[in-house]
Structures are given as structure tokens and as C-alpha cells.
């Protein structure tokens, strides 16, 4: 019995060796990802403004005005406050508004039912939220409707051509729990190249900022998760006795969308 057992063991070992010799190795480490710098902050509006200025400096160049043609450098910004009254406090804000109406090269999508720019602190949705959220740049805020997840795809400004940005950052309002809120970054092949969680805010200072700047324009898409749940008529934040961390968004800052290479 022993020779038979030993022979079988040797045969199996030999087969394993052959498989290891001629099959692609599973032990080869993947190539390193792109280099990037994480810029995060928590605090009051002054602290966030200072961090935003550092983020803008890291992106480089100057602010390119809405509706200006595609540029070779610089950045675009969205702060919601110029959105017309007819598109404020409704749940059907156009997904392409910031590439058609006010051209800045950003297209939105969500697994929910729409998007909302709000000037009421979302009290029009739920009166109990009237004092829950502060606006970093008063007074409008933004959210996805029916889902806390928002996808932003980039286009060469004012066109349907896919674009790449060097970095992206967002101001959040009322992140109570670290890691409930995050920004995931993807390249043109749909590969995740960074995932950055927001810190929790500091006491009554309700703002946080999350951003990443890469060595070159490589980001085709970002996916933003704002808290644990979307807002509705019965929403109650964890800070008010609820079970979910409710979070909304304010300013977006990102590099000028550049052509795919």
C-alpha cells in the first residue's frame, strides 16, 4: 500500500509542477496604480475654504468660466447657487445641465430616480431636516433622489466626447460617521484607481472635504456615496435618533476635462 500511495503523491506533485510551469502565474503582483495625492479636511467653512484653495493649487491653472470652450489646463467648479429657480427644489434636475445649459463637462447618473438642487435645507422634503444640513456656499445643496450614490462622468466641455480629469473633490455636509461617505475614482477602462472615505465632521462644524489629485488627467468617472441612505419624508439622521447617516453635497471642484489618450 505504501508504494502505491507514494507513487500517487509523486504523480500529483509532478502534475502540480507541470501546471505551475506552463500555466500563467497567479503570484505576479499587478502593476502599480497611478500616483495621486489625497486632500481631506473636516471643520467649519473657513477650514474647508482653506483646504479647497490647496486643492485648487494642486490641480493647477485657473478657473475656467462656465460655457467657455474646452481648455488645455485649469479647472471647473459647481456650487449649485446659479441654478435657475425653476430647477430648484424639484426632483428632476437635468442630468446634463452642467454640460448643456451651463457647460462644465459633467454628466450625472444614479441608480435612484433623479437629482435635486435644494434651497430649503431639504425641509421641503422633510420638515424634520430643516436644521440638519448647512450649505458651505449658501444656500443651495445637492443630492441624488432615491439613492445616496451619484456617478459623475466627464466630457470635453459642451460636447459628447468622453474626457479625463486630473482630480476631483467634493464638499459634504453632515458626515456623522467616518466611512459612511466616500468618493471612488475610475479610469477610462472602468478600473478603480482610488477610493477615499470622508472623515466625520467635528461637532457643530458640519463640513468635510474629500479630494484626490493625480499626476495627469486619468479620471474618467467618479462615484460619490453620500451617507447610508437617500432623503425622504420619513428620514431621520443618526444624530437625531435615526439609524442612518444622512449626508448631502455642496461644491464640486475638478480638473479641466481633457481628451482620452
N, C-alpha and C positions, 0 to 999 in steps of 0.2 A: 504493500500500500504506500509506503513512504516514497519509493522511486516514482510511482505514478503521480503522487501529489507534488513532488519536487519538479517533475517534468512539466506538469501543468503550470506550475508557478513560473518556471523559466520561460515557457511559451507565452504566457500572458505578459510577462515583463518584456520579452522581446517585441511583442506586438505594440506595447505601450511605447517602447523606444522608437519603433518604426513610425508610429503616429506622431511622436514628438519631433522626429527628424524631418518628416515630409509634410506635416501639416503646419499652417501658419501659427506662429507662436502667439499665445494669449497673454504672455508676460511682458510684451513690449509696451512700454509706457506711451500714452498718447502724446502727440506733440504739445508743447506748452501753449497755453492760450495767450491772447493779446495782453499787452501791458495796459493797466489802467490805474487811475487814482480815484479813491473813494473820498467823497466830501460829504460829511454828515454833520448835523447840528440839532440841538434842542434848546429851546429858550423862548424869550419874548421876541417881539417884532424887530427890535434893534439887533439882537444876536443873529437872527435869521437873515436880516438885511446885510450884515457884515459877511456872513457865510456866502450869501448869494453873490456878493461882489467878488469874493475869492473864486467862486465857481466861474463867474463870467471871465475873470482874468485867466483862469486855466483853459477855458475854451479858446481864448484869444480873439483878436479882432474887435469889431464894434457891433452895435445893434443894427440889424438891417430892418428897415421900416416895413410895416405891413404893405402888401401889394407891390413892393419893389421886386424886380426880376431876380432870378437865381444869381447868387454871388459866389465868388471863389473862397470866401472866408467869412468870419463873423458868426453871428448867432441870431436866433429868432426867439421871441418871448410871447407867452399868452398869459394874460391876467384876468380875463373874463369881463372886466368892467366896461369895455366898449361894446359889449353885445347889445343889440337893439332890444328895447322893451318888449317888442312882440315875440321875441325868442327867449325871454327871461321868465322864470317861474312857470315853465311848461315842460312836459316830459318828452318833447320831440325836437330838441335842439339838433340841427343838422350835423350828421357825422362828418361832412366835408366842408363845414363852414370855414375852417381855417386853412382851406386850400382853394376855395371858390369865392366866398363872399369877402373874407379878409385873408388874403393869401399869405400863408406862413409855412406851407409844406407839411401839414399834419392832417392825418385822416384817422378817425376814431372807429372802433368796433367794440362790441361787448356780447357776452352770452346772455345779457339781460334784454330789456325791451327798448332802451333808448338812453338819452342823456339829458341832464338838466343843469342849466346855469341858474343860480338862485340868489335873490337879493333879500330874502326874508330870514336867513339863517335856517332855512328849511322848516320854519314854523308853519308855512302854508301846507306842508305835508303832514306835519305832526306838531300840534301846539306845544307839546311837552319838550320839543327840541329847541325852543325859542332862545334859550341861553346856553345851548350846548357847544356851538361852534363859533369861533372867531374868524374873521377874514383878515388875512395878512395884508392884502392890498384892498382896502374897503371899496365896495362892500360885498361884491359878488363872489360866490363859491361854486364849485362844480362837483358833480357826481355822475356815475352811471346809474341808470334806473333798473331795478330788478336784479342787480348783481353788483358785488363790490369790485369786480375785475374789469379793467379798461385796457384795451390794446390801442397803441398809437403806432401807426405805420407812417413812414416818411416818404415824401415825394419831392422832386425838384419843384420849387415853389411855383404854384399856379399851373402845373402840368400833371399828367397821369404817369409820368416816368418815375420809377422807384428811385429812392435816394438813400444815402447813408449819412449819418451824423457822427460827429466826433465825441459827443457826450450828451447826456440828458439829466435834468434834475427837476424835482418837484417839491413844493411846499405842501405839507399836510397839516390839517387842523384836527386836534384832539386824539392823538395816538396815546391810548392809555396803557397798552401792553406792548412791550418790545416784541418784535417778530410777528405781530398781527398784520403788519403793513410792510410792503416790500416793492421793489422795482426789479424786474428781470429784464436783461438785455440780450438781444438776439442778433446774429449776423444775417447776411443775405441768404445763407443756406438754411436758416432756421435753427442754427446751433446756438444754444445758450452760452454766452460768453461771460456773464456776470449775474449775480443775484445778491441784492443788497437790502437788508432789512432796516426798517426805521427804528431808531430808539424811541422809548416812551417820552412823552413831554414832561416838563418839570413843573409840577404843581399847577398853579393857575396860569402859568406861561404855556399856552396851548399849542405851540407850533413846533414842528420838526421839519428838517430838510434832508432829502436823500438825493445824491447825485454821483455820477461817475464820468470821468473824462479819460478817453483813450488816446493813444499816441497818434492815431489817424482816424479818419472817418470810416467806421466799420459797423456802426449800429444801424440796422435796417428797421428794427421794431423794438418797442418796449412794452412790457405787460405790467400794469400797475395794479396791485391788490391793496385796496383801501379798507383795512379792517376786516372784521369777521362776517359782515352782512350788509346788505343794502338798506336804505332807509324806507320806511313805510309808515302808515298811520298808527301802527302799534309799536314802533321801535322804541327801545329803551336802552340807553347806553350802560355799559358796565359801571360807570361812575355814578349812575343814578339808580342802581339796584338791578339793572338788567344783566343778561349773561353774555352779551356780545359787545365787542369793542367797535363802536361806530366811528368812522373816520371819513372826512371829505377832503377835497383837494383845492388848492389855490394855485399860485403861479407855476407855470411850466417854463423852463429855460433849456434851450438845446442848440447844438451847433447847426450852422447853415447846412441844409441837405445838399449833398454832393452826388455826382453820378456814380453808378456802380462801376467798379474797376474790372 
